[in-house]
Amino acid sequence: MSFMKDVKEEAEIRKKRNQIRIATWVIVAIVLALVWYFTR
């Protein structure tokens, strides 16, 4: 039973990590777009 629990927790952690990575890329993209917009 504990093995299944570990797998479930691992999946949750991985999902959270993916969300953080996506959020980071979105923020980077927005910042780059703003910099490009204001410096052209």
N, C-alpha and C positions, 0 to 999 in steps of 0.2 A: 504493500500500500504506500509506503513512504517513497518508493521509487516513482510511482505515478505523481505524487505530490511534488517531488523534485522536478519532474519533467514539466509539470504545469507551471511551477514558479519560474523555471528557466524560460518558458514560452512568454510569460508575462514580462520578464526582464528584457527579453529580446525585442518584444513589441514596443516597450517603452524606449529602448535604445534607438530603434528605428524611427520612432516619432521625434525623438530629440534630434537625430541626424537630419530628418526632413525639415524640421523647424529651423535648424541651423542653416541649411542650404537656402531656405526661403528668405531668411533674414539677410544672408550674404547677397542674394540676388537683388533684394530691395535696396540694400545699401549701394551696391554697384550701379543699379539703375538711377538712383538719386544722384550719385557722384557724376555719372555720365551726363545726366540731365542738366545739372548745375554748372558743369565745366565746359560744355560744348559751346 
